[in-house]
């Protein structure tokens, strides 16, 4: 199936009322989440996940993708107008957006940010559609050893993404892998770590864990934190400029730098948009066309940051669709929609459910168009959401989390699991331990266990297939390099 046929099938799959409503609701929610203080897309997606149970798969995916994409746009609003990034990835936008707003150019800064993000979103969706099929064909050649090594490599990338917290991140990843083993052993039918509780016979479900770890934990953080005092004097200047909308095209080299880094880094597990925006911002300083110093209102700083920021979404979805390996917490939670509906992401998805694959491609295109239109019509009203007290938002999120956890299975067991992980996540937040690796470990745990058993079973317990098979050996070498490289750099004498 060609690229045009894939998009045609995808747009046809979107043409149902549940999906259309989900696209509109997701785009609107995403924008609000990006502006509201302290919420973020991961929290919102975790809270919404239980409510996608009764929805068609593509409708549920469209809802969560709308929040995912919309939050990137919304984060630029607060970065520019109140010097408070809605997302970590919007920090670079703040460096030049805030000075421009102070100079009376808020309309120009917002227009630059939104159009750059729009270009990044469209290019990201196109690159996803182009790269997904070849990657799925490559992934189809994966046997059990390759799958094991891909997960191990992804886990190490997650750990290295946290730099000085590598040990803590790997500990949480290991805990996630362990939690994935709870329940009935698929080979021996023995109970594992159930402690005699019938509720755990089918394992620890992903949905209440995600709701607790992200929704409830963040709600507790917001409720227990004092309100932040920010300068909101420029919120009334929110608006757009028709002329500035086309200004990003004056800086094609800067746009290309942002798009290249955003798409490429989006594929890497756990690295995320924050790194791509930072690299794109500093790369744009080299050979910048506008001579205004960066950090003092250079438009190319906004163009580089926002194009890189929004081009991350397509790259992050590539590994989910082709390998069934999430790149970050958000895509891990989005994978919950696949799990709930019994859909297995990976190479077989392109053959068994092509309408889902095409629908994701088309949804990303439609969402970027919808979000841009919504911003044109409502940016001034959205900016006023920055006034909302984060403590009130926290109470609302906590209530929605409780309702969502219960509604996922109409069971109080899910509520208790969510509460337990909410308290655990709150404690981790207070001491600075990352929780994202835990959810990634849970999502990948079942695949890791089944693939490892299969690989060792076929080789009579020998680990040689991990060395003898070329793709597995390359990934093993990369994993060893990731572990040893920091040690080598420490021992290397300074020049």
Secondary structure, DSSP 8 states (H G I E B T S, - for coil): --HHHHHHHHHHHH-SHHHHHHHHHHHHHHHHHHHSTT--HHHHHHHHHGGGTTS-HHHHHHHHHHHHHHHHHHHHHHHHHSS--SSGGGHHHHHHHHHHHHTT-HHHHHHHHHHHHHHHHHHHHHHHHHHHHHHHHHHTT--HHHHHHHHHHHHHHHHHHTGGGHHHHHHHHHHHHHHTT-EE-TTT--EES-TT-GGGTT---HHHHHIIIIIIHHHHHHHHS-------TTGGG----HHHHTGGGG-HHHHHHHHHHHHHHHTSTTTHHHHHHHHHHHHHTTT-SS-S-TTSS-HHHHHHHHHHHHTHHHHHHHHHHHHS--SSHHHHHHHHHHHHTT---STTHHHH-HHHHHHHHHHHHHHHHHHHHHHHHHHHHHHGGGGS-HHHHHHHHHHHHHHHHHHHHT-HHHHHHHHHHHHHHHHHHHHT---HHHHHHHHHHHHHHHHHHHHHHHTTT--THHHHSHHHHHHHHHHHHHHHHHHHHHHS---
